[in-house]
Amino acid sequence: MKKALLMLALMPMGVFASELDGANTSWILTSTALVLFMTLPGLALFYGGLVRSKNILSVLMQCFAIAGIVSVLWLVAGYSIAFAEGNSYLGGLSKFMLSGVLEGSMSGDIPESLFALFQMTFAIITPALIIGGFAERMKFSAVLLFSAIWLIVVYAPITHWVWGGGWLQEMGLLDFAGGVVVHITAGVGALVAAIVLGPRKGFLKTPMPPHNMTMVVTGAGMLWVGWFGFNGGSALAANGDAAMAMLVTHISAATAAMTWMFYEWIKFGKPTALGTVTGMVAGLGTITPASGFVGPAGALIIGFVAGIVCFNAVIIIKQKWKIDDSLDVFPVHGVGGILGTMMAGIFASSELGLFSGQGLAEGMTIASQLGVQFIGVIAVFSYTAVATYLILKVVGMITGLRVSAEEEQQGLDITSHEEVGYNL
């Protein structure tokens, strides 16, 4: 008997059907840490370096506070709305306070507690991305209230639509790691916030360069590394899908960075570090929805298109439309997410020769898949825009949205937090 038990103990976990897979669990544990690393400290440093020195602590504080608030709300109701059984639009409340999520609860062949935590890190970074749309001018109290309501009203329901068994998932929308769920929602949310709050004082009149490019590049590098967990982890397994997702993620990021760098070099005479890392982020955001469906050659095209289109989107949004999306959230993440979602419908096809992907669902053609992708983009864009606008109006009535002109002039670090980023 003892010998039999010893033999069972030495057998791989995968032998037991419907039980925990140690390799998959280890990979998602690692991916979860990588995705949180994207926000803290990656995004915090990236955004913190981009603003003026008088506002750096306000951005870092907002990233940390959003991570805390979202974590609690994900426990209370966010996870349940997104992933519990419900209807085509909302999950139920059977997972309220993570009810039923115990040590032995499973989601596929990984612990459900791990799946909930992995998804929590996605929920954290999405409202944190929106900070870039209203940086340097929104009240801290408004940031907290807006982020809390937005998570429950916008992020969690759309997550259910796409990943939780909702209507877009039933239609066959391709969004492997969050092009729709994360990047379109964050980009549109930031655009609406920038329009509602209005531009910073001196926008397009007074130069507002990043105060610390070393910090920007450091944060961007952390985002690049963390994105391997973001996209590779979305396979929810340590397998070939995860490996390919990581490969195409890297190819798209590298291609977009070089495309943006050379485009800027040709157009303005010199390549900049800011342009290069912004191109890299555009490549990452654009490949995200397609990362589990396309091949390496397709990723090269996606990265190239991201570098060109997002570069011009930044110029159009700020210089032509005169919208102060302070840290270019919509032109980089929103436009990138839209591009990647649509191109997933093309390059996922297995009929493109060298540029073929993993193949479309049975009965799907490129044309029909593009139709589904288009419906998903329009639906999520529209819902996010309307809901974000209404949330901002409600928050404005409760706390007010914008700091006073005097507070904006002094900087949010000292006026909101009684601290400064640098004691020189």
C-alpha positions as CSV (number, residue, x, y, z in Angstrom):
1,M,0.0,0.0,0.0
2,K,2.8,2.4,0.9
3,K,4.6,1.6,-2.4
4,A,1.4,2.4,-4.4
5,L,0.9,5.7,-2.6
6,L,4.5,6.6,-3.3
7,M,4.1,5.9,-7.0
8,L,0.9,8.0,-7.1
9,A,2.7,10.9,-5.4
10,L,5.5,10.8,-7.9
11,M,3.2,10.9,-10.9
12,P,2.7,14.2,-12.8
13,M,-0.3,16.2,-11.7
14,G,-1.6,16.3,-15.3
15,V,-2.3,12.6,-15.0
16,F,-5.4,13.3,-12.9
17,A,-8.2,14.7,-15.0
18,S,-9.8,17.9,-13.9
19,E,-7.1,18.5,-11.2
20,L,-4.5,21.1,-10.8
21,D,-1.7,21.4,-13.4
22,G,1.4,22.4,-11.6
23,A,3.2,23.8,-14.7
24,N,0.1,25.9,-15.8
25,T,-0.4,27.1,-12.2
26,S,3.3,28.2,-11.9
27,W,3.1,30.1,-15.2
28,I,0.0,32.0,-14.2
29,L,1.4,32.8,-10.8
30,T,4.4,34.3,-12.6
31,S,2.2,36.1,-15.1
32,T,0.0,37.6,-12.4
33,A,3.1,39.1,-10.8
34,L,4.2,40.5,-14.2
35,V,0.9,42.1,-14.9
36,L,0.8,43.8,-11.5
37,F,4.5,44.9,-12.2
38,M,3.2,46.7,-15.3
39,T,1.1,49.1,-13.1
40,L,3.4,49.2,-10.0
41,P,5.9,50.4,-10.7
42,G,5.9,50.3,-14.6
43,L,3.0,52.5,-15.5
44,A,3.5,54.7,-12.5
45,L,7.1,55.5,-13.5
46,F,6.2,55.9,-17.2
47,Y,3.4,58.3,-16.5
48,G,5.2,60.0,-13.6
49,G,8.2,60.9,-15.8
50,L,5.9,62.2,-18.5
51,V,4.2,64.9,-16.3
52,R,5.8,68.0,-15.0
53,S,7.9,67.7,-11.8
54,K,5.2,69.4,-9.7
55,N,2.8,66.6,-10.4
56,I,4.9,63.5,-10.2
57,L,3.7,62.3,-6.8
58,S,0.1,62.9,-7.7
59,V,0.4,60.4,-10.6
60,L,2.3,57.8,-8.5
61,M,-0.3,58.3,-5.7
62,Q,-3.2,57.8,-8.2
63,C,-1.7,54.6,-9.5
64,F,-1.2,53.2,-6.0
65,A,-4.6,54.2,-4.8
66,I,-6.4,52.8,-7.9
67,A,-4.6,49.5,-7.3
68,G,-5.9,49.4,-3.8
69,I,-9.5,50.4,-4.5
70,V,-9.9,48.2,-7.6
71,S,-8.5,45.2,-5.6
72,V,-11.1,45.6,-2.9
73,L,-14.0,46.2,-5.4
74,W,-12.9,43.2,-7.5
75,L,-13.2,41.1,-4.3
76,V,-16.6,42.5,-3.4
77,A,-18.4,42.5,-6.8
78,G,-16.2,43.1,-9.8
79,Y,-15.1,39.5,-10.3
80,S,-18.7,38.2,-9.9
81,I,-20.1,40.7,-12.4
82,A,-17.4,39.8,-14.9
83,F,-17.2,36.0,-14.5
84,A,-20.1,34.5,-12.5
85,E,-22.9,32.9,-14.4
86,G,-25.5,35.4,-15.4
87,N,-27.0,36.6,-18.7
88,S,-25.5,37.8,-21.9
89,Y,-24.7,41.3,-20.4
90,L,-23.9,40.8,-16.7
91,G,-22.6,38.0,-14.5
92,G,-24.7,37.4,-11.4
93,L,-23.7,37.9,-7.8
94,S,-23.0,34.2,-6.9
95,K,-19.3,35.1,-6.5
96,F,-20.0,38.1,-4.3
97,M,-17.0,38.6,-1.9
98,L,-15.5,35.7,-3.8
99,S,-18.0,33.4,-2.3
100,G,-17.1,29.7,-3.1
101,V,-13.6,30.5,-4.1
102,L,-11.7,28.2,-1.8
103,E,-8.3,26.6,-1.8
104,G,-9.6,23.6,-3.8
105,S,-11.8,25.6,-6.2
106,M,-10.6,25.2,-9.8
107,S,-10.9,27.3,-12.9
108,G,-9.9,24.8,-15.6
109,D,-6.7,23.3,-14.3
110,I,-5.5,26.2,-12.2
111,P,-6.9,27.4,-8.8
112,E,-9.9,29.7,-9.2
113,S,-8.3,32.0,-6.6
114,L,-5.3,32.4,-9.0
115,F,-7.6,33.1,-12.0
116,A,-9.5,35.7,-10.0
117,L,-6.2,37.3,-8.9
118,F,-4.8,37.2,-12.5
119,Q,-7.9,39.0,-13.7
120,M,-7.7,41.5,-10.9
121,T,-4.4,42.7,-12.2
122,F,-6.1,43.5,-15.6
123,A,-8.8,45.3,-13.7
124,I,-6.2,47.4,-11.9
125,I,-4.2,48.5,-15.0
126,T,-7.3,49.5,-17.0
127,P,-8.5,52.5,-14.9
128,A,-4.9,53.3,-14.1
129,L,-4.3,53.9,-17.9
130,I,-7.1,56.5,-17.9
131,I,-5.0,58.7,-15.6
132,G,-3.1,59.8,-18.7
133,G,-6.2,61.5,-20.1
134,F,-6.8,63.8,-17.1
135,A,-3.3,64.0,-15.6
136,E,-2.3,67.2,-13.8
137,R,-5.8,68.6,-13.3
138,M,-8.3,66.2,-11.7
139,K,-9.1,66.3,-8.0
140,F,-7.7,63.2,-6.1
141,S,-11.2,62.6,-4.6
142,A,-12.7,62.6,-8.1
143,V,-10.0,60.2,-9.4
144,L,-10.9,57.7,-6.6
145,L,-14.7,58.0,-7.0
146,F,-14.6,57.9,-10.8
147,S,-12.2,54.9,-10.9
148,A,-14.4,52.9,-8.5
149,I,-17.7,53.6,-10.3
150,W,-16.0,53.0,-13.7
151,L,-14.7,49.6,-12.7
152,I,-18.2,48.4,-11.8
153,V,-20.2,50.1,-14.5
154,V,-17.8,49.9,-17.5
155,Y,-15.0,47.4,-17.0
156,A,-16.7,44.5,-15.3
157,P,-19.7,44.3,-17.6
158,I,-17.6,44.6,-20.8
159,T,-15.3,41.9,-19.4
160,H,-18.3,39.7,-19.1
161,W,-19.4,40.5,-22.7
162,V,-16.0,39.4,-24.0
163,W,-14.5,36.8,-21.6
164,G,-17.3,35.8,-19.2
165,G,-19.7,34.1,-21.5
166,G,-21.4,37.3,-22.7
167,W,-22.9,38.2,-26.0
168,L,-19.7,39.2,-27.8
169,Q,-18.0,36.0,-26.7
170,E,-21.0,34.1,-28.1
171,M,-20.6,35.9,-31.4
172,G,-17.0,34.8,-31.6
173,L,-15.2,38.1,-31.0
174,L,-11.4,37.6,-31.0
175,D,-9.8,39.4,-28.1
176,F,-7.0,37.2,-26.7
177,A,-5.7,39.5,-23.9
178,G,-7.6,42.7,-23.8
179,G,-7.5,44.9,-26.9
180,V,-11.2,45.5,-26.4
181,V,-11.6,44.9,-22.7
182,V,-8.5,46.9,-21.6
183,H,-7.2,49.2,-24.4
184,I,-10.4,50.4,-26.1
185,T,-12.2,51.0,-22.8
186,A,-9.2,52.8,-21.3
187,G,-8.5,54.8,-24.5
188,V,-12.1,55.9,-24.9
189,G,-12.5,56.6,-21.1
190,A,-9.4,58.8,-21.3
191,L,-10.6,60.7,-24.4
192,V,-14.0,61.4,-22.8
193,A,-12.3,62.5,-19.6
194,A,-10.0,64.9,-21.4
195,I,-12.9,66.5,-23.3
196,V,-15.1,66.9,-20.2
197,L,-12.3,68.3,-18.0
198,G,-10.9,70.5,-20.8
199,P,-7.2,71.2,-21.4
200,R,-4.5,72.1,-19.0
201,K,-3.7,75.8,-18.6
202,G,-1.3,76.8,-21.3
203,F,-2.0,73.7,-23.5
204,L,-0.5,74.3,-27.0
205,K,0.8,77.6,-25.8
206,T,3.3,76.7,-23.2
207,P,5.8,73.8,-23.7
208,M,5.0,70.9,-21.3
209,P,7.8,68.4,-21.9
210,P,8.3,65.3,-19.7
211,H,10.2,66.3,-16.6
212,N,12.2,63.0,-16.3
213,M,12.9,61.0,-19.5
214,T,15.1,58.5,-17.6
215,M,12.0,57.6,-15.5
216,V,9.9,57.4,-18.7
217,V,12.2,55.0,-20.4
218,T,12.6,52.9,-17.2
219,G,8.9,52.6,-16.8
220,A,8.5,51.7,-20.5
221,G,11.0,48.9,-20.2
222,M,9.0,47.5,-17.3
223,L,5.9,47.6,-19.4
224,W,7.6,45.7,-22.2
225,V,8.7,43.0,-19.8
226,G,5.4,42.9,-17.9
227,W,3.5,42.5,-21.1
228,F,4.8,39.0,-21.5
229,G,2.6,38.1,-18.6
230,F,-0.3,40.2,-19.9
231,N,-0.4,38.4,-23.3
232,G,1.4,35.1,-22.6
233,G,-0.5,34.6,-19.4
234,S,-3.8,35.0,-21.2
235,A,-3.3,31.5,-22.6
236,L,-3.9,30.3,-19.0
237,A,-1.5,27.5,-19.7
238,A,2.3,26.9,-20.1
239,N,2.0,25.7,-23.7
240,G,2.7,26.7,-27.3
241,D,-0.1,29.2,-27.3
242,A,1.6,31.1,-24.5
243,A,5.0,30.9,-26.2
244,M,3.6,32.2,-29.5
245,A,1.7,35.0,-27.8
246,M,5.0,36.1,-26.2
247,L,6.9,35.9,-29.5
248,V,4.4,37.9,-31.5
249,T,4.1,40.4,-28.6
250,H,7.8,41.1,-28.7
251,I,7.9,41.3,-32.5
252,S,5.1,43.8,-32.7
253,A,6.6,46.0,-29.9
254,A,10.1,46.0,-31.5
255,T,8.7,46.7,-35.0
256,A,6.4,49.5,-33.8
257,A,9.2,51.1,-31.8
258,M,11.5,51.1,-34.8
259,T,8.8,52.3,-37.1
260,W,7.9,55.3,-34.9
261,M,11.6,56.1,-34.4
262,F,12.4,56.2,-38.2
263,Y,9.1,57.9,-39.0
264,E,9.9,60.7,-36.5
265,W,13.5,60.9,-37.7
266,I,12.3,61.4,-41.3
267,K,9.5,63.8,-40.4
268,F,11.2,66.0,-37.8
269,G,14.9,65.4,-38.3
270,K,15.9,63.6,-35.1
271,P,14.7,60.4,-33.4
272,T,13.7,60.8,-29.7
273,A,13.6,58.4,-26.8
274,L,10.1,59.6,-26.1
275,G,8.9,58.7,-29.6
276,T,10.7,55.3,-29.6
277,V,9.2,54.1,-26.3
278,T,5.7,55.5,-27.2
279,G,5.9,53.5,-30.4
280,M,6.8,50.4,-28.4
281,V,3.7,50.9,-26.2
282,A,1.6,51.3,-29.3
283,G,2.9,48.1,-30.7
284,L,2.1,46.3,-27.4
285,G,-1.4,47.6,-27.2
286,T,-2.1,46.8,-30.8
287,I,-0.9,43.2,-30.7
288,T,-2.8,42.5,-27.5
289,P,-6.1,41.4,-28.9
290,A,-4.4,39.4,-31.7
291,S,-1.6,37.9,-29.7
292,G,-3.1,34.4,-29.3
293,F,-4.3,34.2,-32.9
294,V,-1.6,35.5,-35.3
295,G,1.8,34.3,-36.4
296,P,5.2,36.1,-36.4
297,A,4.9,37.6,-39.9
298,G,1.4,38.9,-39.1
299,A,2.8,40.5,-35.9
300,L,5.4,42.3,-38.0
301,I,2.7,43.9,-40.1
302,I,0.6,44.7,-37.0
303,G,3.6,46.4,-35.3
304,F,4.4,48.4,-38.5
305,V,0.9,49.6,-38.9
306,A,0.6,50.5,-35.2
307,G,3.8,52.7,-35.5
308,I,2.5,54.6,-38.4
309,V,-1.2,55.0,-37.5
310,C,-0.7,55.8,-33.7
311,F,2.0,58.3,-34.5
312,N,-0.4,60.3,-36.7
313,A,-3.3,59.8,-34.3
314,V,-1.2,61.6,-31.6
315,I,-0.8,64.6,-33.9
316,I,-4.4,64.7,-35.0
317,I,-5.8,64.4,-31.4
318,K,-3.6,67.2,-30.0
319,Q,-2.8,69.5,-32.8
320,K,-5.9,69.3,-35.1
321,W,-8.7,68.4,-32.6
322,K,-6.9,70.3,-29.8
323,I,-7.9,67.7,-27.2
324,D,-5.5,67.6,-24.2
325,D,-5.3,63.8,-23.7
326,S,-2.2,64.6,-21.7
327,L,-0.3,61.3,-22.0
328,D,-1.7,60.1,-25.3
329,V,-3.9,57.4,-24.0
330,F,-6.5,57.4,-26.8
331,P,-4.2,57.6,-29.8
332,V,-1.8,55.0,-28.4
333,H,-4.1,52.6,-26.5
334,G,-7.5,53.3,-27.9
335,V,-6.5,53.5,-31.6
336,G,-4.0,50.7,-31.1
337,G,-6.7,48.5,-29.5
338,I,-9.1,49.2,-32.4
339,L,-6.4,48.5,-35.0
340,G,-5.4,45.3,-33.3
341,T,-8.9,44.0,-32.9
342,M,-9.7,44.5,-36.5
343,M,-6.4,43.1,-37.7
344,A,-6.9,40.0,-35.6
345,G,-9.8,39.2,-37.8
346,I,-7.4,39.2,-40.8
347,F,-4.2,37.7,-39.6
348,A,-5.8,35.0,-37.6
349,S,-6.7,33.3,-40.8
350,S,-4.8,30.2,-41.8
351,E,-5.1,31.1,-45.5
352,L,-2.6,33.9,-45.9
353,G,0.5,31.9,-46.6
354,L,3.5,33.3,-44.8
355,F,1.2,35.7,-42.9
356,S,-1.2,33.0,-41.7
357,G,-2.3,32.7,-38.0
358,Q,-3.8,30.0,-35.9
359,G,-7.0,29.8,-38.0
360,L,-10.5,31.2,-37.7
361,A,-13.4,29.3,-36.1
362,E,-15.2,26.8,-38.2
363,G,-17.5,28.4,-40.7
364,M,-15.8,31.8,-40.3
365,T,-14.3,33.7,-43.2
366,I,-12.1,36.8,-42.9
367,A,-15.1,38.9,-44.0
368,S,-17.5,37.4,-41.4
369,Q,-14.8,37.6,-38.7
370,L,-14.2,41.3,-39.5
371,G,-17.9,41.9,-39.2
372,V,-17.9,40.4,-35.6
373,Q,-14.8,42.4,-34.8
374,F,-16.4,45.6,-36.0
375,I,-19.5,45.1,-34.0
376,G,-17.4,44.5,-30.9
377,V,-15.4,47.7,-31.5
378,I,-18.5,49.9,-32.1
379,A,-20.4,48.4,-29.1
380,V,-17.6,48.8,-26.6
381,F,-16.6,52.2,-27.9
382,S,-20.2,53.5,-27.7
383,Y,-21.0,52.0,-24.3
384,T,-17.7,53.2,-22.8
385,A,-18.1,56.7,-24.1
386,V,-21.7,57.2,-22.9
387,A,-21.1,55.5,-19.5
388,T,-17.9,57.4,-18.9
389,Y,-19.5,60.7,-19.7
390,L,-22.4,60.0,-17.3
391,I,-20.0,58.8,-14.5
392,L,-17.9,62.0,-14.9
393,K,-21.1,64.1,-14.6
394,V,-22.2,62.3,-11.4
395,V,-18.7,62.5,-9.9
396,G,-18.6,66.2,-10.8
397,M,-21.9,66.8,-8.9
398,I,-20.5,64.9,-5.8
399,T,-16.9,66.1,-5.5
400,G,-16.2,68.4,-8.4
401,L,-13.8,67.2,-11.1
402,R,-11.1,69.8,-11.6
403,V,-8.7,71.5,-9.2
404,S,-8.8,75.3,-9.1
405,A,-6.6,77.3,-11.4
406,E,-4.4,78.2,-8.5
407,E,-3.9,74.6,-7.4
408,E,-3.1,73.6,-11.0
409,Q,-0.5,76.3,-11.2
410,Q,1.1,75.2,-7.9
411,G,1.0,71.6,-8.8
412,L,-1.0,68.7,-7.4
413,D,1.8,67.3,-5.3
414,I,1.8,70.1,-2.8
415,T,-1.9,71.1,-3.1
416,S,-3.4,67.6,-2.9
417,H,-0.8,65.7,-0.9
418,E,1.3,68.3,0.9
419,E,4.5,66.6,-0.5
420,V,7.0,67.2,-3.2
421,G,8.7,64.7,-5.5
422,Y,12.1,66.3,-5.3
423,N,13.8,68.2,-2.4
424,L,16.6,70.1,-4.2
